[in-house]
Amino acid sequence: MILLIFFPDVFSPLYGIIFMKEAIVLAHGMRTDSDMTEGSIWRHLIEFSIPMIIGLLFQQLYNTVDTLVVGNFVSKEAQAAVGSTGSIINTVVGFCAGLATGASVIISQRYGAHDQQGLRKAVHTTIAVTFILSVIATALGILIIEPMLRFMQTPDDVLADARLYLTIYFSGVAGILFYNMGSGILRAVGDSRRPLIFLIFSALLNTALDLVFVLVFHMKVDGVAYATIISQIISAALILYTLTREPSAYGIRWKELRIDMQSFRNILRIGLPSSIQSAITSFSNVFVQSYINAFGSACMAGYSIYNKLDAFVLIPVQAIAMSSTTMVGQNWGAGQKNRARDSVRKAIYLSLISTAVLSVIAYAAARELLGLFSPEPDVISYGIRFIHIVTPFYLTICFNQIYAGALRGIGDATAPTVIMLCSFVVFRQIYLAVTKAMNIGFVSVALAYPMGWILCSVLLFIRYRRSALFQNKPDAPAVQTES
């Protein structure tokens, strides 16, 4: 996995095979959907997860390469600056991404209902709203930089670089917003390939630009920041160009760009709860980062590179959870409760196996893997401490992710949201405040995330066992579809 991410040129034939296969599928009009109500559950879970794993890998590449480049070619202070800004960025971008989810749901409903006029209105409303969000996110992001960095108690030797990185990032934040909204439109109508291709292209471009700006032009934090926003803007341009050229009702006609209030209200109704959850969760991580920052720039950099490795280890369980949501949803709609429950069990087994294997690798090869990100012994030492403390708890994530996905699959989206907010936000902040008051130190801070995972898994298991999947009622009726 690490070789695939950091040495993409070696695997260029693999990318060629992937894209050739997709071209053949599109050219021959083969079906790209999948009926998960029959056939092997294992096969469905694996086949559905693989494309999402690829997408998540390259999405994580975006989030990793900046830290890797500055850690190896600039300084640990620069690495700490770039790595510690994620929670601030995600607070703003995550809120907008929630609205993208709402837009995607509305567009998919209009598309499925063959409501061409409603589809056209929803698409153009989405794009118009994105323009407004881009202006708000840019202004808000720049305004909150200084107070947020001070709030996180960012050390003086990191403060200037963190301020510079965030200022450049938020100046070009429109790129990621338009990419998210545009790719949401394409996925809503069943096109997941082109967003993935654009993402892979822009992730590789970001990697190349990082190296060029830092190694050739001798830029520092500003170089990786510019590389990121340029890559995001190009990916957004590709998405908008694709939608502009699209002849169907979901294509963009710039003369029709306006906000339809009914579509806007529907987008808010579905997307706003997700936006609030994402923003609150990300903002709560600002508090966690403030506790990390108190240990100095070496700890900040070590925590940053640990987080990057952590994200790669957890990619399979995230993809399997999304797959199980679809599988449970289809079988629930078809009235097959037993098969839905069986798919949840198998998804847990699959996620436990994949997570256990990657966790063992991360634990055993921690020094070598973290050495890819930084040559600094004190930074690597902190990263190893985080990995050795947290990695044994990774298996608990499998349960909360799969159970949450299963509940969403049967239409119970509120319970997972509330439980996750209580576990990952409320409980975590109480835990950190108590341990700080008791002056327990580094280990207690490192355990903040695992304690939240355990609580969340227990609560979601209880909710799952009490869900409609286990109630002694007639099976859910099959969803009626148009013939």
LINQUI-V675989 format. One record per pair of residues at least 12 apart in sequence whose ideal C-beta (glycine too) atoms are under 7 Angstrom apart, sorted by sequence separation. I is the first residue (numbers start at 1). GAP is how many residues later the second one is. D is the distance in Angstrom with one decimal. If there is no record, write none. Layout:
# LINQUI-V675989
I_GAP_D + I_GAP_D
This chain:
# LINQUI-V675989
67_12_5.9 + 70_12_5.4 + 107_12_6.5 + 110_12_5.3 + 183_12_3.6 + 240_12_6.9 + 328_12_4.8 + 331_12_6.5 + 404_12_3.9 + 149_13_5.6 + 210_13_7.0 + 213_13_6.3 + 367_13_6.3 + 370_13_4.3 + 432_13_6.9 + 34_14_6.5 + 149_14_6.3 + 210_14_5.1 + 213_14_5.5 + 370_14_6.5 + 67_15_5.5 + 107_15_4.9 + 328_15_6.0 + 66_16_5.2 + 67_16_5.1 + 106_16_5.0 + 107_16_6.2 + 327_16_4.5 + 328_16_6.4 + 404_16_6.9 + 432_16_5.5 + 210_17_4.5 + 367_17_6.1 + 431_17_5.8 + 145_18_5.9 + 209_18_3.6 + 366_18_4.8 + 107_19_7.0 + 324_19_6.1 + 324_20_6.2 + 428_20_5.5 + 431_20_5.6 + 145_21_4.7 + 206_21_5.4 + 209_21_6.1 + 366_21_4.5 + 145_22_6.2 + 206_22_5.9 + 209_22_6.4 + 366_22_6.9 + 103_23_4.2 + 324_23_3.8 + 323_24_7.0 + 363_24_6.3 + 428_24_4.7 + 142_25_6.3 + 206_25_3.8 + 362_25_6.0 + 363_25_6.7 + 427_25_5.8 + 205_26_4.7 + 320_27_5.4 + 142_28_5.1 + 363_28_4.8 + 424_28_5.0 + 427_28_5.7 + 141_29_3.2 + 202_29_4.5 + 205_29_6.5 + 362_29_5.8 + 423_29_4.8 + 202_30_6.7 + 320_30_5.5 + 320_31_4.6 + 138_32_5.8 + 141_32_5.9 + 202_32_5.9 + 359_32_5.1 + 423_32_4.6 + 424_32_6.7 + 138_33_6.6 + 202_33_3.7 + 423_33_3.6 + 317_34_4.3 + 138_35_5.6 + 316_35_6.7 + 359_35_4.7 + 137_36_5.1 + 138_36_6.7 + 199_36_6.6 + 420_36_6.0 + 423_36_6.7 + 96_37_5.2 + 198_37_5.0 + 317_37_6.9 + 419_37_6.1 + 316_38_4.0 + 317_38_5.3 + 134_39_7.0 + 316_39_6.6 + 355_39_5.4 + 356_39_6.4 + 134_40_3.8 + 137_40_6.3 + 198_40_4.7 + 355_40_6.0 + 419_40_4.7 + 96_41_6.0 + 198_41_6.1 + 419_41_5.6 + 313_42_6.9 + 134_43_5.3 + 352_43_5.9 + 355_43_5.6 + 133_44_5.8 + 416_44_6.6 + 419_44_6.6 + 92_45_5.3 + 313_45_4.4 + 313_46_6.2 + 352_46_5.1 + 130_47_5.7 + 351_47_4.1 + 92_48_6.3 + 130_48_5.7 + 194_48_6.0 + 415_48_5.1 + 92_49_5.0 + 313_49_5.3 + 348_50_6.0 + 130_51_4.5 + 348_51_6.7 + 351_51_6.0 + 5_52_6.4 + 179_53_6.2 + 309_53_5.9 + 400_53_6.3 + 127_54_6.9 + 168_54_6.1 + 175_54_5.8 + 182_54_6.7 + 348_54_5.0 + 389_54_6.4 + 126_55_5.6 + 347_55_5.0 + 412_55_6.3 + 5_56_5.5 + 165_56_4.9 + 169_56_5.5 + 176_56_4.7 + 179_56_4.7 + 183_56_5.9 + 390_56_6.2 + 397_56_5.4 + 400_56_4.3 + 404_56_5.7 + 407_56_6.6 + 164_57_5.4 + 168_57_3.7 + 172_57_2.9 + 175_57_3.3 + 179_57_4.5 + 182_57_3.3 + 389_57_4.4 + 393_57_3.7 + 396_57_4.5 + 400_57_4.3 + 403_57_4.0 + 407_57_6.2 + 410_57_6.4 + 164_58_5.8 + 168_58_6.1 + 175_58_3.8 + 178_58_3.7 + 182_58_5.9 + 185_58_6.4 + 344_58_6.3 + 389_58_6.6 + 396_58_5.3 + 399_58_4.0 + 403_58_5.9 + 406_58_6.1 + 410_58_5.9 + 126_59_6.4 + 169_59_6.5 + 390_59_6.4 + 410_59_6.3 + 88_60_5.0 + 161_60_4.5 + 165_60_4.8 + 169_60_6.3 + 172_60_6.6 + 175_60_6.9 + 179_60_5.7 + 309_60_5.7 + 386_60_5.6 + 390_60_5.9 + 393_60_6.1 + 400_60_5.1 + 407_60_6.2 + 168_61_6.5 + 172_61_6.1 + 175_61_4.6 + 178_61_6.7 + 182_61_6.0 + 189_61_5.4 + 309_61_6.8 + 396_61_5.0 + 403_61_4.4 + 123_62_5.9 + 178_62_6.4 + 344_62_4.7 + 399_62_6.3 + 185_65_6.1 + 305_65_5.5 + 308_65_6.7 + 305_68_4.0 + 305_69_6.0 + 84_70_6.8 + 301_73_6.4 + 84_74_7.0 + 305_74_6.9 + 81_77_4.8 + 85_77_5.6 + 111_77_6.3 + 302_77_4.9 + 306_77_4.5 + 332_77_6.1 + 80_78_4.8 + 84_78_6.2 + 88_78_6.4 + 103_78_6.4 + 107_78_5.8 + 111_78_4.9 + 301_78_4.4 + 305_78_4.9 + 309_78_6.9 + 324_78_5.6 + 328_78_4.9 + 332_78_4.7 + 302_79_6.9 + 303_79_6.7 + 77_80_5.1 + 81_80_3.5 + 85_80_5.8 + 89_80_6.3 + 93_80_6.8 + 100_80_4.6 + 104_80_3.9 + 108_80_4.0 + 298_80_4.2 + 302_80_2.6 + 306_80_3.9 + 317_80_6.0 + 321_80_4.0 + 325_80_4.0 + 329_80_4.0 + 77_81_5.3 + 81_81_4.0 + 85_81_5.4 + 96_81_5.2 + 100_81_5.0 + 103_81_5.8 + 107_81_4.0 + 298_81_5.4 + 302_81_4.1 + 306_81_5.8 + 313_81_6.5 + 317_81_5.3 + 321_81_5.4 + 324_81_4.7 + 328_81_3.1 + 107_82_7.0 + 324_82_6.0 + 328_82_6.3 + 78_83_5.2 + 82_83_5.6 + 93_83_6.0 + 97_83_5.4 + 104_83_6.3 + 299_83_4.8 + 303_83_6.1 + 314_83_6.4 + 318_83_6.6 + 322_83_6.5 + 325_83_5.2 + 77_84_6.3 + 81_84_5.8 + 100_84_4.5 + 104_84_4.4 + 298_84_5.9 + 302_84_6.6 + 317_84_5.3 + 321_84_4.1 + 325_84_4.5 + 324_85_7.0 + 127_125_6.1 + 123_127_5.1 + 341_128_5.6 + 120_129_5.0 + 123_129_6.7 + 128_129_5.3 + 340_129_6.0 + 119_130_4.6 + 127_130_6.2 + 128_130_6.0 + 129_130_6.4 + 119_131_5.7 + 128_131_4.9 + 124_132_5.2 + 337_132_5.6 + 116_133_4.3 + 124_133_5.4 + 124_134_6.3 + 125_134_5.2 + 152_134_5.9 + 125_135_4.8 + 129_135_6.7 + 151_135_6.8 + 120_136_7.0 + 152_137_5.2 + 153_137_5.2 + 125_138_4.2 + 148_138_6.5 + 152_138_4.4 + 155_138_6.4 + 337_138_5.2 + 82_139_6.3 + 111_139_6.7 + 121_139_4.1 + 125_139_5.5 + 151_139_6.8 + 154_139_5.8 + 158_139_5.2 + 336_139_7.0 + 59_140_6.4 + 74_140_6.8 + 81_140_5.9 + 153_140_4.9 + 157_140_5.6 + 277_140_5.3 + 281_140_7.0 + 284_140_6.9 + 335_140_4.0 + 51_141_6.7 + 55_141_5.1 + 58_141_5.3 + 62_141_5.1 + 65_141_6.1 + 69_141_4.5 + 73_141_5.1 + 122_141_4.6 + 152_141_5.5 + 153_141_6.1 + 155_141_6.3 + 280_141_6.4 + 284_141_4.2 + 291_141_5.8 + 335_141_5.2 + 54_142_6.8 + 58_142_4.9 + 61_142_4.4 + 65_142_4.8 + 69_142_6.6 + 73_142_6.4 + 78_142_5.8 + 82_142_6.5 + 121_142_5.0 + 125_142_7.0 + 155_142_5.4 + 158_142_6.5 + 287_142_5.8 + 335_142_5.9 + 78_143_5.1 + 107_143_6.8 + 281_143_5.8 + 333_143_7.0 + 335_143_5.1 + 55_144_6.2 + 62_144_5.9 + 66_144_6.4 + 273_144_6.7 + 277_144_6.1 + 281_144_6.0 + 284_144_6.5 + 288_144_6.8 + 332_144_5.4 + 334_144_5.0 + 51_145_6.8 + 58_145_4.3 + 65_145_5.5 + 69_145_5.5 + 280_145_5.8 + 284_145_6.3 + 287_145_6.7 + 291_145_6.9 + 333_145_6.2 + 61_146_6.9 + 74_146_4.9 + 333_146_3.9 + 74_147_7.0 + 295_147_6.6 + 70_151_6.4 + 292_153_6.7 + 70_154_5.8 + 291_154_4.9 + 69_155_5.7 + 33_157_6.9 + 106_157_6.4 + 32_158_6.6 + 66_158_4.2 + 106_160_4.9 + 288_160_6.1 + 106_161_5.5 + 66_162_6.2 + 103_164_5.0 + 106_164_6.7 + 102_165_4.4 + 105_165_4.9 + 102_166_6.7 + 99_168_6.4 + 102_168_3.9 + 103_168_6.5 + 102_169_2.0 + 101_170_5.4 + 102_170_6.9 + 22_171_5.1 + 99_172_4.2 + 102_172_6.8 + 98_173_5.2 + 101_173_5.0 + 98_174_7.0 + 98_176_3.7 + 99_176_5.5 + 98_177_2.9 + 19_178_6.8 + 95_180_4.6 + 98_180_5.0 + 97_181_6.2 + 95_183_6.2 + 94_184_3.5 + 95_184_4.1 + 94_185_5.5 + 91_188_5.5 + 94_188_4.8 + 91_191_4.2 + 90_192_3.8 + 91_192_4.8 + 87_195_5.6 + 8_196_5.8 + 87_198_3.9 + 88_198_6.5 + 87_199_4.7 + 87_202_5.3 + 84_205_5.7 + 84_209_6.8 + 84_216_5.3 + 80_217_4.5 + 83_217_6.8 + 83_218_6.4 + 77_220_5.2 + 80_220_3.7 + 84_220_6.4 + 76_221_6.1 + 80_221_4.2 + 83_221_2.4 + 76_222_6.2 + 79_222_4.4 + 80_224_6.3 + 83_224_6.9 + 76_225_4.5 + 79_225_6.2 + 71_230_6.8 + 71_234_6.6 + 67_237_5.7 + 67_238_6.4 + 67_241_5.8 + 64_244_4.6 + 63_248_6.9 + 60_251_5.1 + 60_252_6.0 + 60_255_6.6 + 57_258_6.1 + 56_259_4.6 + 53_262_5.8 + 56_262_6.1 + 53_263_6.1 + 56_263_6.1 + 53_266_4.5 + 52_267_4.0 + 49_270_4.3 + 52_270_5.7 + 49_271_5.2 + 49_274_4.6 + 45_275_6.4 + 48_275_4.2 + 45_278_5.2 + 48_278_6.5 + 45_279_6.9 + 45_282_6.7 + 44_283_6.0 + 36_290_6.7 + 36_291_4.6 + 37_293_5.5 + 36_294_4.6 + 37_294_5.5 + 36_295_6.7 + 79_295_6.2 + 37_297_4.4 + 76_298_6.4 + 37_299_6.1 + 76_300_4.7 + 41_301_6.1 + 45_301_6.3 + 41_302_5.1 + 45_302_5.9 + 71_302_4.6 + 72_302_6.8 + 71_303_4.0 + 72_303_6.6 + 76_303_5.1 + 42_304_6.1 + 68_304_6.6 + 41_305_5.1 + 45_305_5.9 + 68_305_5.2 + 67_306_6.3 + 1_311_6.2 + 6_366_6.7 + 2_367_6.6
